[in-house]
C-alpha cells in the first residue's frame, strides 16, 4: 500500500523568545514553552501508530499575539509573528528557534491575524504592508483570522467586520472563524449565521468569502 499524505490543517507554533508577545501566555501556563518545528515533529513522529502515512505539511494559524485595531501600532506583534513563520517557510532559522532549513517544505499555507473590525480599506492597507514584509512567502497566505470568541456581542455584525469579509471574498482569502459556545455562549453561533449571510448577500458565488469554523461546541452541548 502506498503511503498517503496528511496535511495538518490547523496548528500554532511560536519560539521561546516570543512568549511574552502572546496575549494569553504567562509563566505557569501549561503551554508556556517553545512549540516550534522540532517539538511538532516529535509529537507527530508516530501519528498515533497509523500505518502507511506521510506528513506532507501543515497550515499555520496565527497564535493570538497581543494586538488591537485602534491604529497601526496594534499590528506590531502580528507582523512580528509573520516574520517568525516566514523564517520557517524560507528555511532561515535563528539560533534556538527549533527549526532547520529543510523544514521549510512543511509550511504549506498560512492564516494570519488581521484587523477585521476596521473594515475593507484597513484590511487592504494591512494586507499590502504584510505582503511587502513577507516577500515571496506571501503566496502561502490563504486566509485571515480575528478571534471573536472573547469579543462583545455585535462585534462580527458591525459594518466594518462585514465589509472586511466581503473584501476577503473578492481577493480569494478565507476567514477562520473562532467562536466558543462553551465559554462564550450560543449567541455566538446565532451572530455567526447572520454575519455569513450579510457577508454573502448580493455577491456571486465566486466572490463569497469562504468561512472556516475552527471551534465548535462540545458534543454534549445543548444548543
C-alpha positions in Angstrom: 0.0 0.0 0.0 1.4 3.4 -0.9 1.7 6.0 1.9 -1.0 8.6 1.9 -0.2 12.2 2.7 -1.5 14.1 5.7 -1.9 17.8 5.8 -2.4 19.2 9.4 -5.0 21.8 8.7 -4.6 24.0 11.9 -1.5 24.3 14.1 0.1 27.0 16.2 3.8 27.5 16.6 5.9 30.0 18.5 9.5 30.3 19.7 10.6 30.7 23.3 12.0 34.2 22.6 8.5 35.5 21.7 6.4 34.0 24.5 5.8 37.4 26.0 4.1 38.6 22.8 1.3 36.0 23.2 -1.9 37.6 24.6 -2.8 34.5 26.7 0.7 33.4 27.7 2.2 33.7 31.2 4.5 31.8 33.4 2.9 28.7 34.8 0.6 28.2 31.8 0.8 24.6 30.5 1.8 26.0 27.1 4.4 28.5 28.4 7.2 27.0 26.4 8.6 26.8 22.9 6.4 25.0 20.4 8.3 25.0 17.2 9.0 22.5 14.4 11.2 20.3 16.5 8.5 19.9 19.1 5.9 19.4 16.4 7.8 16.7 14.7 8.4 14.9 18.0 4.7 15.0 18.7 3.7 13.7 15.3 6.5 11.2 14.8 4.3 8.2 15.0 1.0 9.8 14.2 -0.7 7.6 16.8 0.6 4.5 15.1 -1.3 5.0 11.8 0.5 2.8 9.2 1.4 3.9 5.7 1.2 7.6 6.4 3.4 10.5 5.5 3.2 14.1 6.9 3.1 16.4 3.9 2.9 19.6 5.9 0.7 22.0 7.8 -1.4 25.1 7.8 0.0 27.7 10.3 -2.7 29.6 12.0 -2.0 32.8 14.0 -1.4 32.3 17.7 -3.3 35.3 19.2 -0.4 37.7 19.7 -1.0 40.9 21.6 -2.8 43.3 19.2 -5.5 45.9 18.9 -7.4 47.5 16.0 -7.3 51.2 17.1 -4.4 52.0 14.9 -1.4 50.5 13.1 0.6 50.3 16.4 -1.7 47.3 17.2 -0.3 45.4 14.2 3.2 45.2 15.6 3.1 41.8 17.2 1.1 40.0 14.5 3.6 41.3 11.9 6.4 40.0 14.1 4.6 36.7 14.0 4.6 36.9 10.2 8.4 37.4 10.4 8.6 34.2 12.5 6.6 32.0 10.3 8.4 33.5 7.2 11.7 32.3 8.7 10.3 28.8 8.9 8.9 28.9 5.4 12.1 30.4 4.0 14.3 28.0 5.9 16.2 30.8 7.6 16.2 29.9 11.4 17.6 32.0 14.2 19.7 30.1 16.8 17.5 28.3 19.3 14.2 28.7 17.4 13.7 24.9 16.9 13.6 24.6 13.2 16.1 23.9 10.4 16.3 24.9 6.7 15.0 21.6 5.5 11.8 22.2 7.4 10.6 24.9 5.1 8.7 22.4 2.9 6.3 21.7 5.8 4.7 25.1 5.8 2.1 24.7 3.1 -0.2 27.6 4.0 -0.7 30.4 6.5 -3.7 32.1 8.1 -2.7 35.5 9.6 -4.2 37.8 12.1 -5.9 40.8 10.6 -7.7 44.0 11.8 -11.0 42.7 10.5 -13.4 45.0 12.6 -11.7 48.1 11.0 -13.2 47.4 7.6 -12.2 46.8 4.0 -10.0 49.8 3.5 -7.9 49.0 6.6 -7.8 45.3 5.5 -6.3 46.4 2.2 -3.7 48.6 4.0 -2.8 45.7 6.3 -2.5 43.2 3.5 -0.3 45.5 1.5 2.0 46.1 4.5 2.1 42.4 5.4 2.7 41.3 1.7 5.7 43.7 1.4 7.1 42.2 4.6 6.5 38.6 3.6 8.0 38.9 0.1 7.7 35.7 -1.9 6.3 33.9 1.2 3.0 35.9 0.7 1.9 33.3 -1.8 1.3 30.9 1.1 -1.1 33.3 2.9 -4.5 31.8 2.2 -6.7 33.5 4.8 -7.0 35.7 7.9 -8.3 35.3 11.5 -9.6 37.7 14.1 -10.8 35.8 17.2 -14.4 36.8 18.2 -14.8 34.2 20.9 -13.8 36.7 23.6 -15.3 39.8 22.0 -18.6 41.6 22.9 -21.9 40.9 21.2 -22.2 42.6 17.9 -18.5 42.6 17.0 -18.9 40.4 14.0 -22.1 42.1 12.9 -20.6 45.6 12.6 -20.4 47.2 9.1 -16.6 47.2 9.2 -16.4 43.5 10.0 -18.8 42.5 7.3 -17.1 44.8 4.7 -13.7 43.2 5.6 -15.2 39.7 4.9 -16.5 40.9 1.6 -13.1 42.2 0.8 -11.6 38.8 1.6 -14.1 37.1 -0.7 -13.2 39.5 -3.6 -9.5 38.7 -3.1 -9.9 35.0 -2.7 -8.9 34.8 1.0 -10.7 32.6 3.6 -11.7 33.7 7.0 -11.0 31.5 10.1 -14.0 31.9 12.5 -13.1 31.3 16.1 -16.3 31.0 18.2 -16.6 29.2 21.5 -20.1 28.4 22.7 -18.9 26.6 25.8 -17.3 29.6 27.4 -18.9 32.4 25.3 -22.5 31.4 24.8 -24.6 30.0 22.0 -25.4 33.6 20.8 -22.0 33.5 19.1 -23.4 30.9 16.6 -26.5 33.0 16.0 -24.4 36.0 15.2 -22.1 34.0 13.1 -25.0 32.8 10.9 -26.2 36.4 10.4 -22.6 37.6 9.7 -22.1 35.0 7.0 -25.5 35.9 5.5 -24.6 39.6 5.4 -21.1 38.9 4.0 -22.5 36.8 1.1 -25.6 39.0 0.4 -25.8 40.0 -3.2 -22.5 38.5 -4.3 -21.8 35.9 -7.0 -20.7 32.6 -5.7 -17.1 33.1 -6.7 -16.9 36.4 -4.7 -18.2 35.0 -1.5 -15.7 34.6 1.3 -15.1 31.0 2.5 -15.7 30.7 6.2 -13.7 28.1 8.2 -15.2 27.4 11.6 -12.3 26.4 13.7 -14.1 25.9 17.0 -17.4 24.1 17.7 -19.3 23.3 20.9 -18.7 20.0 22.7 -20.7 17.0 21.5 -22.8 17.0 24.7 -23.8 20.7 24.4 -27.4 21.6 24.1 -28.0 24.4 21.5 
